[in-house]
Amino acid sequence: MSRILFTDVLVVGSGPAGSATAALLSTYGVTNIQITRFGWLADTPRAHITNQRAMEVLRDLGLEERAKTCSTHQTLMANNVFCYSLKGEEFGRVLSWGNHPLRKADYELASPTAICDLPQTFLEPILLEAAASRGTSVRFNTELIDLIQDADGVTATVKDRQSGENYPIRCKYLVGADGARSRIAELIKLPMEGQMGLSGSMNILFDADLSRFVAHRPSVLYWILQPGSNIDGIGAGVMRMVRPWNEWLAIWGYDVGPGERRLGDDEAKQILHKMIGVDDIPIKIRSISTWTVNNQYATRYSNGRVFCMGDAVHRHPPLNGLGSNTSIQDAYNLAWKLKLVIENKAAPSLLETYDDERSPVGKQIVTRANRSIEDYPPIFDALGMLAAKDPQEALAAIQSRKAPDETGKSRRRKLNEAIRQKNYEFNAHGVELNQRYQSSAVVPDGTPQPPYRRDRELYYQATTWPGAHLPHFWVEQDGERKSTLDLCGQGRFTVLTGLGGAVWRRAAAEAERRFGISVAVVSIGPSGCDALDIYADWYWNCEIEEDGCVLVRPDNYVGWRSHCASTDSESRLLEVFGRILGLREKLVELAACGIREPA
Ligand SMILES: Cc1cc2nc3c(=O)[nH]c(=O)nc-3n(C[C@H](O)[C@H](O)[C@H](O)COP(=O)(O)OP(=O)(O)OC[C@H]3O[C@@H](n4cnc5c(N)ncnc54)[C@H](O)[C@@H]3O)c2cc1C
């Protein structure tokens, strides 16, 4: 081995998880090297639905505008269409991704950002450019082969795939964002539950102008249910818009039993013509690839100094569009903790909270995405596709749903019910936003967790309860409309308070002095406060008194709150910081000054 490189954090992978981590670390001033096996980034537009939580991370990184420029707007994601073919009969639609008039307000109220369609081929370069331009040293064609850990760090053996040479990189911490076939999760023996490779899917990426079939019912996903089509499975697939309306990705299931399915361009075109329902439309095939449906998650995300994230620890089908979004959230959770620990401002135990906070989310999204697969057979069943002995019988059953008799009536009811159930895939706003963390990086305020007033998978419920995400409200600062989220983040803690909360300012200054961390203080209220509560949304919804405080972590999650100010506010805030940062000795120091140890 000819050379050795040193860095604080080695990030393995340049997908959404790895690139978000590198961008965040560099923004926070943490030295890092990012390696990736290939010579460039994603070459197929896999992830696309980019939800508000992911957009909020991009906003915090100052990348939201670029992401918006490269994305398709929420309004063009409006329908999920179920049809025989794009030209053929339509069975039903779901107004999706917050586009139903009844759901628009939910989405708008939840975040300063909007859900959008941002293909992975556009997202990754945005993140990687931010990372590299802010300090990440990026190495393409570089593959992690092995790693060993000791008390002080990790030594990774990487291979330069161009020269064939192996060399070591020594780091304090290693982030394994190396995807669903993660070598790192295997090397550090992360415990996994569930199964990989349950079924196969093929992606056909192609160019074709399909505007005349879709522009009147704009959508990202057109579900084709076509018994008798000469493709594997029961005759169901999806046509996904990549760019409106001339770049597409067709996805069709195949039987994994005989092994990977190979498809030539001519066969692919035949499939596409059937899905479109017209056989003379010009098509240019760009690529054909396959992937498998997985149902697996890690029950622990780290081992020692190695932390895995993204598909490395949650492996699931793309339904609900949660993979890349969750990967970016994993990165947002871990990056600030790494920064504080590397800077010796927090104990290594802070890093353990990454596991505690993110692994339940991984389990939840893997389960949800797989449950969304199970919600398709009732649609096929309602159309009579499952019971039919052959395609002719299936086609007759599909037609029978239009008959004015009892059979037709029953089919129509079943079909409408089954399609309505897909709201749990296409409008699962709660699944996207409702995460509430429990760990030692969240200090309870003694109040019980607020119960969900509506279906927690469909509806997001804002609260400042410790462990929940900071609610978004519009306020005004220096003549500019800002979100409460804009007042926080940027790699530092923030104390939000109101009129009469001066004590929190003193307490925050003391915390900065004692712990060497950065704590912003923003008062929200009438004129004279740092941010104007112009619509009184904070006043009515912050769930604290005006002189209370909400302590917001760098990842915009509530770390603690106090209902009101009191004579011991300062010592309480210091104690909270001591607990979040895992600094027992600081607490002991505080105790020596007469400040109580936490229970
Ligand atoms: C058809 C399809 C549609 C999807 N749609 C959505 C969607 O709408 N929304 C959504 O949120 N998600 C979606 N997903 C899921 C999403 O693509 C993944 O969840 C996401 O890519 C995971 O990101 P990641 O960074 O963890 O892993 P990956 O994107 O898989 O990246 C892994 C990285 O690690 C590198 N690597 C691997 N091994 C090594 C090694 N040994 N050494 C060095 N580098 C290595 C790879 O080169 C790559 O850069 C979809 C997936 C598919 C297949």
The ligand as a Gaussian input file, in Angstrom:
#p B3LYP/6-31G(d) Opt

LIG

0 1
 C      -37.713000       2.712000      -9.811000
 C      -37.397000       3.382000      -8.499000
 C      -38.118000       4.499000      -8.138000
 C      -37.847000       5.133000      -6.928000
 N      -38.578000       6.232000      -6.580000
 C      -38.333000       6.869000      -5.421000
 C      -39.012000       8.075000      -5.085000
 O      -39.871000       8.534000      -5.830000
 N      -38.698000       8.715000      -3.934000
 C      -37.739000       8.223000      -3.105000
 O      -37.499000       8.861000      -2.058000
 N      -37.057000       7.088000      -3.388000
 C      -37.331000       6.408000      -4.529000
 N      -36.614000       5.300000      -4.860000
 C      -35.608000       4.790000      -3.917000
 C      -34.279000       5.506000      -4.030000
 O      -33.756000       5.417000      -5.325000
 C      -33.294000       4.931000      -3.018000
 O      -33.931000       4.783000      -1.775000
 C      -32.087000       5.834000      -2.863000
 O      -31.317000       5.853000      -4.030000
 C      -31.197000       5.365000      -1.715000
 O      -30.103000       6.221000      -1.620000
 P      -28.728000       5.736000      -1.014000
 O      -27.834000       6.905000      -1.109000
 O      -28.952000       5.085000       0.283000
 O      -28.233000       4.563000      -1.975000
 P      -27.900000       4.549000      -3.518000
 O      -28.616000       5.620000      -4.240000
 O      -28.105000       3.157000      -3.963000
 O      -26.363000       4.906000      -3.576000
 C      -25.370000       4.004000      -3.169000
 C      -24.022000       4.604000      -3.511000
 O      -22.993000       3.826000      -2.962000
 C      -21.998000       3.569000      -3.954000
 N      -21.346000       2.309000      -3.559000
 C      -21.919000       1.106000      -3.374000
 N      -21.001000       0.225000      -2.906000
 C      -19.831000       0.889000      -2.809000
 C      -18.531000       0.548000      -2.378000
 N      -18.243000      -0.674000      -1.940000
 N      -17.557000       1.491000      -2.415000
 C      -17.829000       2.749000      -2.849000
 N      -19.056000       3.132000      -3.252000
 C      -20.049000       2.224000      -3.225000
 C      -22.764000       3.556000      -5.249000
 O      -21.913000       3.807000      -6.352000
 C      -23.739000       4.706000      -5.001000
 O      -23.115000       5.942000      -5.236000
 C      -36.852000       4.627000      -6.073000
 C      -36.113000       3.495000      -6.443000
 C      -36.387000       2.872000      -7.648000
 C      -35.607000       1.651000      -8.030000

